[in-house]
Amino acid sequence: MRFGIIGAGPIASNIAKKLVENGHDVKIADARGIERLEGKELVGTPVNVDDVITNIDVLVISIPFHALPSIRNVVDKVGEEVVVVDTSNYYPQRDKEIEEIENGLVESVWVSNHLGRPTTKAFNNLLAYTLEYKGTPEDTSGRIAIAIAGDNQLHKQITMNIVNELGFDPVDSGSLSDSWRQQPGTPAYCTELTKEELTEALKKADKEKAPSQRDKVIEKLSSTTGGYSHQDIVNLNREVYI
């Protein structure tokens, strides 16, 4: 398959690396200019953002949440048949408070509205370390699962197939309006669950409590002295969210 990726952070670069290892064609762009990619160790072909959307089957968008509206003019040129995957998460501490979301609008719906087209939500409920190092072959005992939400069933199925290929069990988490169940502050978020565990976690999500639980984890991580390991983060998420 042919992939375009906007973004070159840890999630984007790890997705690119795994896709290339699996024989896919991958182009990577930084919405701020190709010069932003200079000096970065990337797997895939660096291109301008206008070129990243040409002749592709799937577009993965992995940039900070607050920056998503800035690429509307690029996404407007993407063919309707192209699967658009959004990996973002909203953190008001980083993105500044967005009134619509603070008032209850689902984050992924806000993204879809600002990009002007339906999106599929995936790769947002795991840490970059998990994506890079913890993928395993299909049917492996204890395989970690990833939630996928969206309204276009074909696009969602294609995304689920990609997730499986990259080493994780896909779990259909429902429509885009249901995607709040895999956002920060919920039991499904960065807790490294199996398919069965993730399915239950999605059911147990509490939309009212999610923002405060998200902020509680951020506060604890911010007050940690001496740094914290990947497992520390997973354990803290489990402690607060589950």
C-alpha positions in Angstrom: 0.0 0.0 0.0 1.0 3.6 -0.4 1.1 5.8 2.7 1.5 9.5 3.3 2.4 10.7 6.8 2.1 14.2 8.1 4.3 14.5 11.1 7.6 13.2 12.2 7.3 12.7 15.9 7.7 9.4 17.8 4.4 7.9 16.8 4.6 9.0 13.2 8.2 7.8 12.8 7.5 4.5 14.4 4.5 3.9 12.1 6.6 4.8 9.1 9.4 2.4 10.1 7.1 -0.5 10.6 5.3 0.1 7.4 8.5 0.3 5.4 9.7 -2.9 7.1 6.5 -4.6 5.9 7.2 -3.5 2.3 4.9 -0.5 2.0 5.7 2.8 0.2 5.9 5.6 2.7 6.3 9.4 2.3 6.7 11.7 5.2 6.2 15.4 5.5 6.3 18.2 8.0 3.5 20.7 7.5 5.9 23.5 8.4 8.3 22.6 5.6 10.6 19.8 4.4 13.6 21.6 6.0 12.1 20.6 9.4 12.9 17.0 8.5 16.6 17.6 8.0 18.8 15.8 10.5 16.1 13.5 11.7 16.5 9.7 11.5 13.5 8.8 9.4 12.5 5.7 7.5 10.5 6.6 4.4 10.9 9.3 1.8 10.9 12.9 3.0 8.7 15.1 0.8 6.9 18.5 0.8 3.5 18.4 2.4 1.8 19.0 -1.0 3.5 15.9 -2.4 2.7 13.7 0.6 -0.9 13.5 -0.3 -0.5 12.4 -4.0 -0.9 8.8 -5.1 -1.6 7.4 -1.7 -4.1 4.9 -0.2 -3.8 6.0 3.4 -2.9 9.4 5.0 -1.7 9.3 8.6 -1.9 12.6 10.5 0.3 12.7 13.6 0.8 16.3 14.7 0.0 18.2 17.9 -3.7 18.5 18.4 -3.8 22.3 18.3 -2.0 22.3 14.9 -4.6 20.2 13.1 -6.7 23.1 11.7 -3.6 24.5 10.0 -3.5 21.6 7.5 -7.1 21.9 6.4 -6.0 23.3 3.0 -3.8 20.2 2.5 -6.5 17.7 3.6 -9.0 19.4 1.2 -6.9 18.1 -1.7 -7.0 14.5 -0.5 -9.2 12.1 -2.5 -12.3 10.8 -0.9 -11.2 7.2 -1.3 -8.1 7.9 0.8 -8.3 6.6 4.4 -7.4 9.5 6.8 -6.1 8.3 10.1 -5.8 10.7 13.0 -3.5 9.8 15.9 -3.9 13.0 18.0 -4.8 13.6 21.6 -6.0 16.7 23.3 -4.1 18.0 26.3 -5.2 21.5 27.4 -1.9 22.0 29.2 -0.2 21.8 25.8 -2.9 22.8 23.3 -4.6 25.5 25.4 -8.2 25.1 26.3 -10.5 24.6 23.4 -14.0 25.7 24.4 -16.0 23.3 22.3 -14.1 20.3 23.7 -14.2 21.7 27.3 -18.0 21.8 26.8 -18.2 18.2 25.8 -17.6 17.9 22.1 -15.7 14.6 21.4 -12.1 15.4 20.5 -12.1 13.3 17.3 -15.3 14.9 16.1 -13.7 18.4 16.6 -10.7 17.2 14.5 -13.0 15.8 11.7 -15.0 19.1 11.7 -11.8 21.2 11.4 -10.2 18.9 8.7 -13.5 19.0 6.7 -13.8 15.3 6.2 -14.4 12.0 8.1 -11.4 10.6 9.9 -10.5 7.3 11.5 -9.1 7.4 15.0 -6.2 5.0 15.7 -2.8 4.8 17.3 -3.7 7.3 19.9 -4.2 5.0 22.9 -0.6 3.6 23.1 2.7 5.1 23.9 5.5 5.5 21.3 7.6 3.0 23.2 4.8 0.4 23.0 4.4 1.0 19.3 8.1 0.6 18.7 9.0 -2.3 20.9 5.9 -4.3 21.9 4.3 -5.4 18.7 4.0 -9.2 18.4 2.8 -11.7 15.7 -0.9 -12.4 15.4 -2.2 -14.9 17.9 0.6 -14.3 20.4 -0.5 -14.7 24.0 -0.9 -11.4 25.7 -0.8 -9.4 22.5 -1.4 -5.6 23.1 -4.5 -4.1 21.5 -5.2 -0.8 19.8 -8.7 0.9 19.6 -10.0 2.1 16.2 -13.0 4.3 15.9 -14.7 5.8 12.8 -17.9 6.1 10.8 -16.7 4.7 7.5 -16.7 0.9 7.9 -14.4 0.3 4.9 -11.8 2.8 6.1 -12.0 1.5 9.6 -11.5 -2.1 8.4 -8.4 -1.0 6.4 -7.0 0.7 9.5 -7.7 -2.4 11.6 -5.8 -4.5 9.1 -2.8 -2.1 9.3 -2.9 -2.2 13.1 -2.8 -6.0 13.0 0.0 -6.0 10.5 2.1 -3.7 12.7 1.9 -6.1 15.6 -1.2 -5.3 17.6 -4.7 -6.7 18.0 -7.3 -4.2 16.6 -10.5 -3.5 18.5 -13.4 -1.7 16.9 -14.3 1.0 19.4 -17.4 2.2 17.5 -18.2 5.4 15.7 -16.2 8.6 15.8 -18.6 9.9 18.4 -17.7 6.9 20.5 -13.9 7.7 20.3 -13.9 9.5 23.6 -13.7 6.0 25.1 -10.1 5.8 24.0 -9.0 9.3 24.8 -6.8 10.4 27.7 -8.3 9.8 31.1 -10.0 6.5 30.2 -9.1 2.9 31.1 -8.2 2.2 27.4 -5.6 5.0 27.3 -1.9 3.9 27.3 -2.6 1.0 29.7 -1.3 -1.8 27.4 -4.3 -4.1 27.5 -5.1 -7.3 25.5 -8.0 -7.4 23.1 -10.3 -8.8 25.7 -9.2 -6.3 28.4 -9.4 -3.4 26.0 -12.9 -4.3 25.0 -14.0 -4.2 28.6 -12.0 -1.0 29.3 -13.9 0.8 26.5 -17.2 -0.2 28.1 -16.1 1.1 31.5 -15.0 4.5 30.3 -16.6 7.5 32.1 -16.8 10.6 30.0 -17.4 12.9 33.0 -14.4 11.7 34.9 -11.9 11.4 32.0 -10.6 15.1 32.0 -9.9 15.1 35.7 -8.2 11.7 35.6 -6.1 12.8 32.6 -5.0 15.9 34.5 -4.2 13.9 37.6 -1.8 11.7 35.7 -0.1 14.8 34.1 0.2 16.4 37.5 1.8 13.3 39.0 4.2 12.9 36.0 5.1 16.6 36.2 6.0 16.4 39.9 8.2 13.3 39.5 11.9 14.0 40.1 14.6 12.1 38.3 12.4 11.1 35.4 10.2 8.0 34.9 10.4 4.9 32.8 8.0 3.6 30.2 6.7 1.1 32.7 6.2 3.8 35.3 3.9 5.6 33.0 1.9 2.5 32.1 1.6 1.6 35.8 0.5 5.1 36.7 -2.1 5.1 33.9 -3.4 1.8 35.1 -3.6 3.0 38.7 -5.5 6.2 37.9 -7.6 5.1 35.0 -8.4 1.5 35.9 
